[in-house]
């Protein structure tokens, strides 16, 4: 790709070697949003490689979730441009962007809590299930075929997290950790090119977090997708992320691999404050 | 897994067969009792009214129970269906009215669905209380339009407050309950499908549904339109049941009456809707001996049943009872399987 002119150098620096010959799955150029007079995010520029795991970190209130909401078009950006798989997403609604290949989980779990675990995943499969309204209501052969395919696919996806045995439980009755995992499975079901995870390890104990790290890697390897995550657990972030962007007061203050971030004085200042003279 | 699927699938067909046989027997037996005169004309009228109210409750249940909205103008869609069917039936020769009734029934439903669509597109952009209020207002607008349209048009069309009279009374017991069965069946198949899952997903979490690629505006409108369609069918049945239509009977109180039935039966529960429509139609009739205290007793009973029905003890009792019933059936199934093996 010869769009290097458009992309500032720092955004490229965190794409891993193996993805460097392919166009990035997600690019954001000078993204910004104002809420009234408040600038929540400004000058946000990033490029994410095809199979990259990258992290978005920063102190509370830095605007990390706002970035996710911008990338999935829940908020329309005031400034800037998002390219998803080389296609501009400006003016698209959230469901259209989802069909273009971006999936996400939420900081506060948003499952379809009164539906079964299997049905939650099947809602994720909505766009890959082909069954017209008439076939559904009149139970034509297309219905049985598509339901069979959806069931098989959903169980297969659930098996990534060993959750097939809970397939017929009510989603709201699952333990907290399982609900978080189900959200990831549901996001995977939409067949994304990139998956955004908003604090996937929140409320998990160290062994669950470790398991989650393994699973995130496993998902990346198996489905060959990019994963971008917001997380406060530095062990997880430093452990699996290949590129990290640090956000403070709505601006990116540092980008790089985990080692560079750990030793970056601007990052240390954002988290711990300025060293007194 | 394939064996598990087979076991899962088989009972659905068996159950469907059992239900349709039981239903057919019910239809035939009650019809024989009615034509034989064992069930009086008064009671058979109430039975038909129960059927109409069942369809109304089921239809509002789509919008409240499955879609998670709270429209307060449901009687308006019922009125559209009722007047559409009634006006067509009055225009055709009287002897062909009964034969044409299924057509006018569907015409009433489709007309109500069109109005549902026209109203749903702007109204469903609003949320919560605002949607409730706008549907309430639109329901009233329907009623006022039906009352006054004749003086605007300059000829008799709905006959306004003078009532639309001499509608062919072609609503029968069997016809009504066949409509109930078809309504149940279509709603069931809709909800247990790709489209139904999308509707339930919108109810449970709009933001998550949208991020799964579901066009929430489309499914809200679809659910609302289907809800209006079945209300129109119920209205058409109601018109040919009474033989006379007055706009005053489709006011705000009628909408609330339907909503009470839905809430009473439990939102999103089909069996609950059927039971509550039955109880709340029969109850006011059974209380006629209280004369002037009738509505007082009715309200009191409603409050008591609501409290009782939603108390923790009652909920526990229900789960235990359902488990016991299930246990009985599974034991029978196990025994049946053992017998087959021997």
Boltz contact constraints between the chains, C-beta under 6 A:
constraints:
  - contact:
      token1: [A, 94]
      token2: [B, 210]
      max_distance: 6.0
  - contact:
      token1: [A, 94]
      token2: [B, 211]
      max_distance: 6.0
  - contact:
      token1: [A, 95]
      token2: [B, 210]
      max_distance: 6.0
  - contact:
      token1: [A, 95]
      token2: [B, 213]
      max_distance: 6.0
  - contact:
      token1: [A, 95]
      token2: [B, 214]
      max_distance: 6.0
  - contact:
      token1: [A, 95]
      token2: [B, 215]
      max_distance: 6.0
  - contact:
      token1: [A, 98]
      token2: [B, 211]
      max_distance: 6.0
  - contact:
      token1: [A, 98]
      token2: [B, 213]
      max_distance: 6.0
  - contact:
      token1: [A, 99]
      token2: [B, 213]
      max_distance: 6.0
  - contact:
      token1: [A, 104]
      token2: [B, 211]
      max_distance: 6.0
  - contact:
      token1: [A, 110]
      token2: [B, 205]
      max_distance: 6.0
  - contact:
      token1: [A, 110]
      token2: [B, 208]
      max_distance: 6.0
  - contact:
      token1: [A, 112]
      token2: [B, 201]
      max_distance: 6.0
  - contact:
      token1: [A, 112]
      token2: [B, 204]
      max_distance: 6.0
  - contact:
      token1: [A, 112]
      token2: [B, 205]
      max_distance: 6.0
  - contact:
      token1: [A, 113]
      token2: [B, 204]
      max_distance: 6.0
  - contact:
      token1: [A, 114]
      token2: [B, 204]
      max_distance: 6.0
  - contact:
      token1: [A, 115]
      token2: [B, 200]
      max_distance: 6.0
  - contact:
      token1: [A, 119]
      token2: [B, 197]
      max_distance: 6.0
  - contact:
      token1: [A, 122]
      token2: [B, 197]
      max_distance: 6.0
  - contact:
      token1: [A, 123]
      token2: [B, 197]
      max_distance: 6.0
  - contact:
      token1: [A, 123]
      token2: [B, 201]
      max_distance: 6.0
  - contact:
      token1: [A, 123]
      token2: [B, 212]
      max_distance: 6.0
  - contact:
      token1: [A, 124]
      token2: [B, 212]
      max_distance: 6.0
  - contact:
      token1: [A, 126]
      token2: [B, 212]
      max_distance: 6.0
  - contact:
      token1: [A, 126]
      token2: [B, 213]
      max_distance: 6.0
  - contact:
      token1: [A, 126]
      token2: [B, 214]
      max_distance: 6.0
  - contact:
      token1: [A, 127]
      token2: [B, 213]
      max_distance: 6.0
  - contact:
      token1: [A, 129]
      token2: [B, 194]
      max_distance: 6.0
  - contact:
      token1: [A, 131]
      token2: [B, 194]
      max_distance: 6.0
  - contact:
      token1: [A, 133]
      token2: [B, 195]
      max_distance: 6.0
  - contact:
      token1: [A, 136]
      token2: [B, 193]
      max_distance: 6.0
  - contact:
      token1: [A, 136]
      token2: [B, 195]
      max_distance: 6.0
  - contact:
      token1: [A, 137]
      token2: [B, 186]
      max_distance: 6.0
  - contact:
      token1: [A, 137]
      token2: [B, 189]
      max_distance: 6.0
  - contact:
      token1: [A, 137]
      token2: [B, 190]
      max_distance: 6.0
  - contact:
      token1: [A, 139]
      token2: [B, 189]
      max_distance: 6.0
  - contact:
      token1: [A, 190]
      token2: [B, 212]
      max_distance: 6.0
  - contact:
      token1: [A, 190]
      token2: [B, 213]
      max_distance: 6.0
